[in-house]
Amino acid sequence: MKSKSNHLTIVYILIAIFVAIVFHKLSLKYYYLDNYQIYNFIKDLVLVFLTGITFRYILSVNDKRNKVIFEKLKRTNDEIKESNEKYDIVAKATSDTIWDWKIQEDNLLWSKGIKSIFGYNQEEIGDSSKWWFDNIHPEDSIKMSIKLYSFIEQKTQNWQDEYRFKCADNTYKYVLDRGFLLKDENGKAIRMIGAIQDITKQKEEELRLKLLETVIVQTKDAIIITEANFNKRKLPKIVYVNPAFSIMTGYSTYEIIGQSPDLLKGLNSDKNNIIKIINAIKNREEAVIEMIAYTKNHEEFWLRFSMIPIYNSENELTHWVSIQRDVSEEKKQEKEKEHLIRELTQNNKDLKQFSYITSHNLRAPLSNLTGLLNLIEDIPITDPELKEILQGFNRSTYLLNETINDLTKVMIIKDNPSIQKEAVVIKEVFENIFSKITVQIDMHQPIVLIDFETAPILEINKSYIESILSNLLTNSIKYKSKNKTLEITVSTQQTKNYTTLIFSDNGIGIDLDRNRDKIFGLYQRFHNYPDSKGLGLYLVKSQVEAMGGTISIRSEVDKGTTFTLTFKNK
């Protein structure tokens, strides 16, 4: 810059000298040279040099001023360049969307982060604040707009707000928007620069934590959180208890925080349970323990609690969580239940013993009576009144014998809940029963349809299935309709896990609306038939259940009855 000024000065002086010489030569040509003219020529040369020096000075001053301006512009450009570089680096590092809003012109510029966060391409983005506000969730838009414009009118410079912003796929993300306001010398807002941060995950986590907090606070189970390690030969320190713990134990939060759960144990607390707790902590294992604990007022209660170790992201044990429940009432009910079971077991034993004794003691005199009645039959009796008395006595003795036999059958079934099963060909069993009741079959001529193709063999007790089918078959004949021919259908069905035996007839049926709860009861009669004892269906159900099966009934009056027997496959 200095060399350039010197060149200009030298050029200026040379030109000025040349002009002066030219003018001097012209003077000599037209005028006579004297001392005065020589003096003027010298004066002109001096003037040229003086003006050259002045020109050099002016150029030097301008050069200095230009140099300062140039350096200032250079620094400004460097700062702008560095600022832009920092801006790009920050935008990439934070993944924020940067926006620049010129308020007076309502011109809004967005950084490239709007693509990575919200999915918008440049051609989809509007250049005014309207596009910005239109993409804010309708529930947040009015609130956010009011807060923003109120902020612009205030004296503060920093602003932030949370709202939901629409993505290119029409979903919404939670964002944290922070802005800085620029004002002119009159305090008027002219520009605002901000950064939008995606906080959707944080918001969801916040909502999840609030939900968990609500559950912990509202649950009726007590919850304790302790430190990870033992505290001077005691259990780890308590760092949190929920309100349910205070209700259960009587200890307030400030009384229990920093203390050890040891204060819940007392005189009758089982030492083995304390050892289990210590071993669980040492081995960092989950545990479920029941023990006698004590409230603040030293009242005993049964406490059931779990211990769960909590690990951080580095798989380091940080805390223990214990979920606790007062099970005193449950323990009380268990004791009452055990006592009741013992009483029922003893009563059953006593009843069985009584049944055996009664059955055994009655059989001897009953046999004697039967023998005497058989002897009397050989003696001719002429007195009609005595003959009627003996016939009634004979009939009563026969019924008593039948009753004892029935009770004996019931006791045999009840005494053998686990019976021997075998593969039984159901068709053979059915034909065997048929042969035993040929008289009844010939008398009533029922139509009998059988279908055992699906499951020809059942894994059951042979004598029991014979008794069951015999009872069902004789009942169908006994309770046949007088107005139509008796039809009996017997079939089997088989699935992967079960085999079903279905027995149906079109007899007089049973009113289930009135008698459903009594169908399989002992000595329950549903029809006024003189030879009906009400024992058959009770025996059927007992035998089916003894074989591990179930029985159900469908019946309608004057339409018929269907029994479904279901057995689990081996």
C-alpha positions as CSV (number, residue, x, y, z in Angstrom):
1,M,0.0,0.0,0.0
2,K,3.0,2.3,0.9
3,S,4.8,1.5,-2.4
4,K,1.7,2.3,-4.4
5,S,1.5,5.8,-2.8
6,N,5.2,6.5,-3.6
7,H,4.7,5.4,-7.2
8,L,1.7,7.8,-7.5
9,T,3.7,10.6,-6.0
10,I,6.7,10.1,-8.3
11,V,4.4,9.9,-11.3
12,Y,2.6,13.1,-10.2
13,I,6.0,15.0,-9.8
14,L,7.4,13.8,-13.1
15,I,4.2,14.9,-14.9
16,A,4.3,18.3,-13.1
17,I,8.0,18.8,-14.0
18,F,7.3,17.9,-17.6
19,V,4.4,20.3,-17.8
20,A,6.6,23.1,-16.2
21,I,9.5,22.4,-18.7
22,V,7.0,22.5,-21.6
23,F,5.6,25.8,-20.5
24,H,9.2,27.2,-20.0
25,K,10.2,26.1,-23.5
26,L,7.2,27.9,-24.9
27,S,8.2,31.0,-23.0
28,L,11.7,31.0,-24.5
29,K,10.3,30.7,-27.9
30,Y,8.0,33.7,-27.7
31,Y,9.5,35.8,-25.0
32,Y,12.9,37.1,-24.1
33,L,14.5,35.2,-21.2
34,D,15.4,37.4,-18.2
35,N,16.1,36.8,-14.6
36,Y,12.5,37.2,-13.6
37,Q,11.4,34.3,-15.8
38,I,14.2,32.1,-14.5
39,Y,13.0,32.9,-11.0
40,N,9.4,31.9,-12.0
41,F,10.6,28.6,-13.4
42,I,12.4,27.7,-10.2
43,K,9.4,28.8,-8.2
44,D,7.2,26.5,-10.4
45,L,9.6,23.6,-9.8
46,V,9.4,24.2,-6.0
47,L,5.7,24.4,-6.2
48,V,5.6,21.0,-8.0
49,F,7.7,19.4,-5.3
50,L,5.6,20.9,-2.5
51,T,2.3,19.8,-4.1
52,G,3.9,16.3,-4.6
53,I,4.7,16.1,-1.0
54,T,1.2,17.2,-0.1
55,F,-0.3,14.7,-2.4
56,R,2.0,12.0,-0.9
57,Y,0.7,12.9,2.6
58,I,-2.9,12.8,1.5
59,L,-2.4,9.4,-0.1
60,S,-0.6,8.2,3.0
61,V,-3.5,9.3,5.3
62,N,-6.1,7.6,3.0
63,D,-3.9,4.5,2.9
64,K,-3.9,4.3,6.6
65,R,-7.7,4.8,6.9
66,N,-8.3,2.3,4.1
67,K,-6.0,-0.2,5.8
68,V,-8.0,0.1,9.1
69,I,-11.3,-0.3,7.2
70,F,-9.9,-3.3,5.3
71,E,-8.6,-5.0,8.5
72,K,-11.9,-4.3,10.2
73,L,-13.9,-5.8,7.3
74,K,-11.5,-8.8,7.2
75,R,-12.0,-9.4,11.0
76,T,-15.8,-9.1,10.5
77,N,-15.7,-11.5,7.6
78,D,-13.6,-13.9,9.7
79,E,-16.0,-13.6,12.6
80,I,-19.0,-14.2,10.4
81,K,-17.3,-17.2,8.8
82,E,-16.3,-18.6,12.2
83,S,-19.8,-17.9,13.6
84,N,-21.4,-19.7,10.6
85,E,-19.0,-22.6,11.1
86,K,-19.9,-22.8,14.8
87,Y,-23.5,-22.5,13.9
88,D,-23.3,-25.5,11.6
89,I,-21.3,-27.5,14.1
90,V,-23.7,-26.8,17.0
91,A,-26.7,-27.6,14.7
92,K,-25.1,-31.0,13.8
93,A,-23.9,-31.7,17.4
94,T,-27.2,-31.0,19.1
95,S,-29.5,-32.2,16.3
96,D,-31.6,-29.1,17.0
97,T,-33.6,-27.2,14.4
98,I,-32.4,-23.6,14.3
99,W,-34.7,-20.9,13.1
100,D,-34.2,-17.2,12.3
101,W,-37.2,-14.9,12.3
102,K,-37.0,-11.4,11.0
103,I,-40.1,-10.0,12.8
104,Q,-40.7,-6.8,10.8
105,E,-40.6,-8.6,7.4
106,D,-42.2,-11.8,8.9
107,N,-39.4,-13.8,7.2
108,L,-38.6,-17.1,8.8
109,L,-35.6,-19.2,7.9
110,W,-35.0,-22.8,9.1
111,S,-31.8,-24.9,9.4
112,K,-31.2,-28.2,7.8
113,G,-32.1,-29.9,11.2
114,I,-35.8,-29.6,10.3
115,K,-35.3,-32.4,7.8
116,S,-33.6,-34.8,10.2
117,I,-36.1,-34.1,13.1
118,F,-39.4,-33.5,11.4
119,G,-38.8,-34.9,7.9
120,Y,-39.6,-31.8,5.9
121,N,-37.8,-31.1,2.6
122,Q,-36.8,-27.5,1.8
123,E,-39.6,-27.1,-0.7
124,E,-42.2,-28.0,1.9
125,I,-41.2,-25.4,4.4
126,G,-42.9,-22.0,4.5
127,D,-40.9,-18.7,4.8
128,S,-43.3,-17.0,7.2
129,S,-44.4,-17.4,10.8
130,K,-47.8,-18.6,9.6
131,W,-46.3,-22.0,8.5
132,W,-44.7,-22.3,11.9
133,F,-47.9,-21.7,13.8
134,D,-50.0,-23.8,11.5
135,N,-47.9,-26.8,12.3
136,I,-48.2,-26.5,16.1
137,H,-50.7,-28.8,17.6
138,P,-54.2,-27.2,17.8
139,E,-54.3,-27.7,21.6
140,D,-51.0,-25.9,22.0
141,S,-51.1,-23.3,19.3
142,I,-53.2,-20.6,21.0
143,K,-51.3,-20.9,24.3
144,M,-47.9,-20.8,22.6
145,S,-48.8,-17.8,20.4
146,I,-50.1,-15.8,23.3
147,K,-46.9,-16.5,25.3
148,L,-44.6,-15.7,22.4
149,Y,-46.2,-12.4,21.5
150,S,-46.4,-11.4,25.2
151,F,-42.7,-12.2,25.4
152,I,-41.9,-10.0,22.4
153,E,-43.7,-7.0,24.0
154,Q,-41.8,-7.5,27.3
155,K,-38.2,-6.3,28.1
156,T,-36.7,-9.8,28.6
157,Q,-34.6,-11.3,25.8
158,N,-34.8,-15.1,26.5
159,W,-37.9,-17.2,25.8
160,Q,-38.7,-20.9,25.9
161,D,-41.8,-23.1,25.7
162,E,-42.9,-26.7,25.2
163,Y,-45.4,-27.7,22.6
164,R,-46.2,-30.3,20.0
165,F,-45.0,-29.8,16.4
166,K,-46.3,-31.6,13.4
167,C,-44.0,-33.8,11.4
168,A,-44.1,-34.4,7.6
169,D,-45.9,-37.7,8.2
170,N,-48.7,-35.9,10.2
171,T,-47.5,-37.3,13.5
172,Y,-46.6,-34.9,16.4
173,K,-43.4,-34.6,18.4
174,Y,-43.0,-32.9,21.7
175,V,-40.4,-30.1,21.4
176,L,-38.6,-27.6,23.6
177,D,-38.3,-24.3,21.8
178,R,-35.8,-21.6,23.1
179,G,-35.4,-18.2,21.5
180,F,-33.3,-15.0,21.8
181,L,-34.8,-11.6,21.0
182,L,-32.9,-8.8,19.2
183,K,-34.1,-5.2,19.5
184,D,-33.0,-1.9,17.8
185,E,-31.8,1.2,19.6
186,N,-35.4,2.1,20.3
187,G,-36.2,-1.2,22.0
188,K,-38.3,-2.5,19.2
189,A,-38.1,-6.2,18.5
190,I,-36.6,-6.8,15.0
191,R,-35.3,-10.3,15.0
192,M,-35.6,-13.5,17.0
193,I,-33.3,-16.6,16.7
194,G,-34.2,-19.9,18.3
195,A,-33.5,-23.6,18.5
196,I,-36.1,-26.4,18.6
197,Q,-35.1,-29.6,20.5
198,D,-37.0,-32.9,20.1
199,I,-38.0,-34.0,23.7
200,T,-40.6,-36.7,22.7
201,K,-38.6,-39.5,24.4
202,Q,-38.1,-37.4,27.6
203,K,-41.8,-36.5,27.6
204,E,-42.8,-40.1,27.2
205,E,-40.4,-41.1,30.0
206,E,-41.7,-38.3,32.2
207,L,-45.3,-39.5,31.7
208,R,-44.2,-43.1,32.4
209,L,-42.4,-42.0,35.6
210,K,-45.5,-40.0,36.7
211,L,-47.6,-43.1,36.1
212,L,-45.2,-45.3,38.1
213,E,-45.2,-42.7,40.8
214,T,-48.9,-42.7,40.9
215,V,-49.0,-46.5,41.2
216,I,-46.4,-46.5,43.9
217,V,-48.1,-43.8,45.9
218,Q,-51.7,-45.2,45.4
219,T,-51.0,-48.9,45.8
220,K,-52.1,-50.6,49.1
221,D,-49.0,-52.6,49.1
222,A,-46.1,-51.1,51.1
223,I,-43.0,-50.4,49.0
224,I,-39.4,-49.9,50.4
225,I,-36.4,-48.9,48.4
226,T,-33.0,-49.4,50.1
227,E,-29.3,-48.9,49.2
228,A,-27.5,-51.8,47.7
229,N,-25.0,-52.8,50.4
230,F,-25.1,-53.5,54.2
231,N,-24.9,-50.6,56.6
232,K,-22.5,-51.4,59.4
233,R,-23.6,-55.0,60.1
234,K,-27.2,-54.0,59.5
235,L,-29.5,-54.3,56.5
236,P,-29.1,-51.6,53.8
237,K,-30.4,-48.1,54.6
238,I,-33.9,-47.2,53.5
239,V,-34.0,-44.4,50.9
240,Y,-37.8,-44.4,50.1
241,V,-41.1,-45.6,51.6
242,N,-44.5,-45.1,50.1
243,P,-47.6,-44.0,52.2
244,A,-48.9,-47.6,52.4
245,F,-45.8,-48.5,54.4
246,S,-46.5,-45.8,57.0
247,I,-50.1,-47.0,57.3
248,M,-49.0,-50.6,57.8
249,T,-46.2,-50.0,60.3
250,G,-47.0,-46.7,61.9
251,Y,-43.6,-45.2,61.0
252,S,-43.7,-41.8,59.2
253,T,-41.4,-41.1,56.3
254,Y,-39.0,-38.9,58.2
255,E,-38.7,-41.5,60.9
256,I,-37.8,-44.4,58.6
257,I,-35.6,-42.8,55.9
258,G,-32.0,-43.5,56.6
259,Q,-32.9,-46.3,59.0
260,S,-32.5,-50.1,58.6
261,P,-35.4,-52.5,58.0
262,D,-34.0,-54.3,61.1
263,L,-36.4,-52.2,63.2
264,L,-39.3,-54.2,61.9
265,K,-38.0,-57.5,63.5
266,G,-38.7,-58.4,67.1
267,L,-38.8,-61.2,69.7
268,N,-40.9,-63.7,67.7
269,S,-39.3,-63.0,64.3
270,D,-37.8,-66.2,62.9
271,K,-34.0,-66.0,62.8
272,N,-34.0,-68.4,59.8
273,N,-35.9,-65.7,57.8
274,I,-33.3,-63.1,58.8
275,I,-30.6,-65.4,57.5
276,K,-32.6,-65.8,54.2
277,I,-32.7,-62.0,53.8
278,I,-28.9,-61.7,54.5
279,N,-28.1,-64.5,52.0
280,A,-30.3,-62.9,49.3
281,I,-28.5,-59.6,49.7
282,K,-25.1,-61.3,49.6
283,N,-26.0,-63.4,46.6
284,R,-27.9,-60.6,44.9
285,E,-30.9,-62.9,44.4
286,E,-34.6,-62.3,44.4
287,A,-36.5,-63.7,47.4
288,V,-40.0,-64.0,48.8
289,I,-40.2,-64.3,52.6
290,E,-43.0,-64.5,55.3
291,M,-42.2,-63.5,58.8
292,I,-43.5,-62.0,62.0
293,A,-42.8,-58.3,62.1
294,Y,-43.6,-55.5,64.5
295,T,-45.2,-52.0,64.1
296,K,-44.0,-48.8,65.7
297,N,-46.3,-49.7,68.7
298,H,-44.6,-53.1,69.0
299,E,-47.7,-55.0,67.7
300,E,-47.1,-58.2,65.9
301,F,-48.3,-58.8,62.4
302,W,-47.5,-61.3,59.6
303,L,-45.4,-59.7,56.8
304,R,-45.0,-61.2,53.3
305,F,-42.5,-59.4,51.2
306,S,-40.4,-59.8,48.1
307,M,-36.8,-58.5,47.5
308,I,-35.8,-57.4,44.0
309,P,-32.3,-56.2,43.1
310,I,-32.1,-53.2,40.8
311,Y,-29.2,-52.8,38.4
312,N,-28.1,-49.7,36.4
313,S,-27.1,-49.7,32.7
314,E,-23.6,-50.9,33.6
315,N,-25.1,-53.9,35.3
316,E,-24.1,-52.6,38.8
317,L,-26.4,-53.2,41.7
318,T,-27.7,-49.8,42.9
319,H,-30.8,-50.5,45.1
320,W,-33.1,-53.1,46.5
321,V,-36.9,-52.8,46.1
322,S,-39.2,-54.6,48.5
323,I,-42.9,-55.0,48.0
324,Q,-44.6,-55.8,51.3
325,R,-48.1,-56.8,52.5
326,D,-49.7,-57.4,55.8
327,V,-51.0,-61.0,55.6
328,S,-52.1,-61.4,59.2
329,E,-55.8,-61.9,58.3
330,E,-54.7,-64.4,55.6
331,K,-52.6,-66.3,58.2
332,K,-55.5,-66.3,60.6
333,Q,-57.8,-67.8,57.9
334,E,-55.2,-70.4,57.0
335,K,-55.1,-71.5,60.7
336,E,-58.9,-71.6,60.8
337,K,-59.0,-73.6,57.5
338,E,-56.4,-76.1,58.8
339,H,-58.4,-76.5,62.0
340,L,-61.6,-77.0,60.0
341,I,-59.9,-79.5,57.7
342,R,-58.6,-81.5,60.8
343,E,-62.1,-81.5,62.2
344,L,-63.7,-82.6,58.9
345,T,-61.1,-85.3,58.5
346,Q,-61.8,-86.6,61.9
347,N,-65.6,-86.4,61.4
348,N,-65.2,-88.3,58.1
349,K,-63.2,-91.0,59.9
350,D,-65.8,-91.2,62.6
351,L,-68.7,-91.4,60.1
352,K,-66.9,-94.1,58.1
353,Q,-66.3,-96.0,61.3
354,F,-69.9,-95.6,62.3
355,S,-71.0,-96.8,58.9
356,Y,-68.8,-99.9,59.1
357,I,-70.0,-100.7,62.6
358,T,-73.6,-100.1,61.7
359,S,-73.4,-102.1,58.5
360,H,-71.6,-104.9,60.3
361,N,-73.8,-104.9,63.3
362,L,-77.0,-104.8,61.2
363,R,-76.0,-107.6,58.8
364,A,-76.0,-110.4,61.5
365,P,-79.6,-109.7,62.9
366,L,-80.8,-108.9,59.3
367,S,-79.5,-112.3,58.1
368,N,-81.2,-113.9,61.1
369,L,-84.5,-112.2,60.2
370,T,-84.2,-113.2,56.6
371,G,-83.6,-116.8,57.7
372,L,-86.5,-116.8,60.0
373,L,-88.8,-115.4,57.3
374,N,-87.7,-118.1,54.9
375,L,-88.6,-120.7,57.6
376,I,-92.0,-119.2,58.2
377,E,-92.8,-119.4,54.4
378,D,-92.8,-123.2,54.9
379,I,-95.4,-123.0,57.7
380,P,-99.0,-122.8,56.7
381,I,-100.7,-119.8,58.2
382,T,-104.5,-119.7,58.2
383,D,-105.0,-116.4,60.1
384,P,-105.3,-113.7,57.4
385,E,-104.4,-110.9,59.7
386,L,-101.2,-112.7,60.8
387,K,-100.4,-113.5,57.2
388,E,-100.7,-109.8,56.2
389,I,-98.5,-108.8,59.1
390,L,-95.8,-111.3,58.1
391,Q,-96.0,-110.1,54.5
392,G,-95.4,-106.5,55.6
393,F,-92.6,-107.7,57.8
394,N,-91.0,-109.6,55.0
395,R,-91.3,-106.6,52.6
396,S,-89.7,-104.2,55.3
397,T,-86.9,-106.7,55.9
398,Y,-86.2,-106.9,52.1
399,L,-86.1,-103.1,51.8
400,L,-83.8,-102.8,54.8
401,N,-81.5,-105.3,53.2
402,E,-81.5,-103.4,49.9
403,T,-80.7,-100.1,51.8
404,I,-77.7,-101.7,53.6
405,N,-76.5,-103.1,50.3
406,D,-76.8,-99.7,48.6
407,L,-74.9,-98.0,51.5
408,T,-72.2,-100.7,51.2
409,K,-71.8,-99.9,47.5
410,V,-71.5,-96.2,48.3
411,M,-68.9,-96.8,51.0
412,I,-66.9,-99.0,48.7
413,I,-66.8,-96.3,46.0
414,K,-65.9,-93.6,48.5
415,D,-63.2,-95.7,50.1
416,N,-61.5,-96.3,46.7
417,P,-61.0,-92.9,45.0
418,S,-58.2,-94.3,43.0
419,I,-59.3,-97.4,41.1
420,Q,-57.7,-99.7,38.6
421,K,-58.4,-98.9,34.9
422,E,-58.2,-101.1,31.9
423,A,-59.0,-101.1,28.2
424,V,-62.7,-102.0,27.9
425,V,-64.5,-102.8,24.7
426,I,-67.7,-100.9,25.3
427,K,-69.8,-102.9,22.9
428,E,-69.1,-106.1,24.8
429,V,-70.1,-104.5,28.1
430,F,-73.3,-103.2,26.6
431,E,-74.2,-106.6,25.2
432,N,-73.5,-108.3,28.5
433,I,-75.9,-105.9,30.3
434,F,-78.5,-106.6,27.6
435,S,-78.3,-110.3,28.3
436,K,-79.0,-109.7,32.0
437,I,-82.2,-107.7,31.4
438,T,-83.7,-109.7,28.6
439,V,-87.1,-110.0,30.4
440,Q,-87.5,-106.2,30.6
441,I,-86.3,-105.8,27.0
442,D,-88.8,-108.4,25.7
443,M,-91.6,-106.8,27.7
444,H,-91.1,-103.2,26.5
445,Q,-89.5,-103.7,23.1
446,P,-87.3,-100.5,23.0
447,I,-85.6,-99.4,19.9
448,V,-81.9,-99.3,20.8
449,L,-79.3,-97.7,18.5
450,I,-75.6,-97.9,19.3
451,D,-72.6,-96.3,17.6
452,F,-69.2,-97.1,19.1
453,E,-67.1,-96.8,15.9
454,T,-65.4,-93.5,16.9
455,A,-64.2,-94.8,20.2
456,P,-64.7,-98.6,20.5
457,I,-62.4,-98.9,23.5
458,L,-62.5,-96.9,26.8
459,E,-59.7,-96.8,29.4
460,I,-62.0,-97.2,32.5
461,N,-62.9,-99.6,35.3
462,K,-65.0,-102.5,33.8
463,S,-67.2,-103.2,36.8
464,Y,-68.0,-99.5,37.2
465,I,-69.0,-98.9,33.5
466,E,-71.2,-102.0,33.7
467,S,-72.9,-100.6,36.8
468,I,-73.3,-97.2,35.1
469,L,-74.8,-98.4,31.9
470,S,-77.0,-100.9,33.8
471,N,-78.4,-98.0,35.9
472,L,-79.0,-95.7,32.9
473,L,-80.6,-98.5,30.8
474,T,-83.0,-99.7,33.5
475,N,-83.9,-96.1,34.4
476,S,-84.8,-95.5,30.7
477,I,-87.0,-98.5,30.7
478,K,-88.5,-97.6,34.1
479,Y,-89.3,-94.0,33.1
480,K,-90.4,-94.6,29.5
481,S,-93.3,-92.6,28.1
482,K,-96.6,-94.4,27.9
483,N,-97.6,-92.6,24.7
484,K,-94.6,-93.6,22.4
485,T,-92.2,-96.3,21.7
486,L,-89.0,-96.1,23.8
487,E,-85.9,-95.1,21.8
488,I,-82.5,-95.4,23.3
489,T,-79.3,-94.1,21.6
490,V,-75.8,-94.9,23.0
491,S,-72.7,-93.6,21.2
492,T,-69.1,-92.6,21.8
493,Q,-67.0,-89.7,20.5
494,Q,-63.3,-89.0,20.8
495,T,-61.1,-86.0,20.6
496,K,-57.4,-85.5,21.2
497,N,-57.7,-85.3,25.0
498,Y,-61.1,-86.7,25.8
499,T,-63.5,-89.6,25.2
500,T,-67.2,-89.0,25.6
501,L,-70.0,-91.5,26.1
502,I,-73.5,-90.2,25.3
503,F,-76.7,-92.0,26.5
504,S,-80.1,-90.6,25.3
505,D,-83.7,-91.7,25.6
506,N,-87.1,-90.2,24.7
507,G,-88.7,-90.9,28.1
508,I,-90.7,-88.7,30.4
509,G,-87.7,-86.6,31.3
510,I,-87.0,-84.4,34.3
511,D,-87.9,-80.8,35.1
512,L,-84.4,-79.4,35.5
513,D,-85.6,-75.9,36.3
514,R,-86.9,-77.3,39.6
515,N,-84.5,-80.2,40.2
516,R,-81.1,-79.4,38.6
517,D,-79.3,-79.1,42.0
518,K,-80.7,-82.4,43.2
519,I,-80.3,-84.6,40.1
520,F,-77.3,-86.5,41.4
521,G,-78.2,-86.3,45.1
522,L,-78.5,-89.3,47.5
523,Y,-82.1,-90.7,47.7
524,Q,-83.5,-88.0,45.4
525,R,-86.7,-89.0,43.6
526,F,-88.3,-87.0,40.8
527,H,-91.2,-89.3,39.9
528,N,-93.8,-91.0,42.0
529,Y,-92.9,-94.6,41.2
530,P,-93.2,-97.2,44.0
531,D,-90.0,-99.0,43.2
532,S,-87.8,-95.9,42.8
533,K,-85.2,-95.5,45.5
534,G,-83.4,-92.4,44.3
535,L,-79.9,-94.0,44.5
536,G,-79.1,-94.9,40.9
537,L,-77.9,-91.5,39.6
538,Y,-76.0,-90.9,42.8
539,L,-74.1,-94.1,42.3
540,V,-73.6,-93.3,38.6
541,K,-72.0,-89.9,39.4
542,S,-69.9,-91.3,42.2
543,Q,-68.5,-94.0,39.9
544,V,-67.9,-91.6,37.0
545,E,-66.0,-89.2,39.3
546,A,-64.0,-92.1,40.9
547,M,-62.7,-92.9,37.4
548,G,-61.7,-89.2,36.9
549,G,-64.6,-88.3,34.7
550,T,-67.4,-85.9,34.7
551,I,-71.2,-86.3,34.0
552,S,-73.7,-83.7,32.8
553,I,-77.4,-83.9,31.9
554,R,-79.9,-82.4,29.5
555,S,-83.5,-83.1,29.9
556,E,-87.0,-81.8,29.1
557,V,-90.3,-83.1,30.4
558,D,-92.0,-85.5,27.9
559,K,-89.1,-85.1,25.5
560,G,-86.4,-87.2,27.0
561,T,-83.0,-87.1,28.7
562,T,-79.4,-87.2,27.6
563,F,-76.4,-88.0,29.9
564,T,-72.9,-87.1,28.7
565,L,-70.0,-88.9,30.4
566,T,-66.5,-87.4,29.7
567,F,-63.3,-89.2,30.4
568,K,-59.8,-87.9,30.0
569,N,-57.6,-90.0,27.6
570,K,-54.7,-91.8,29.1
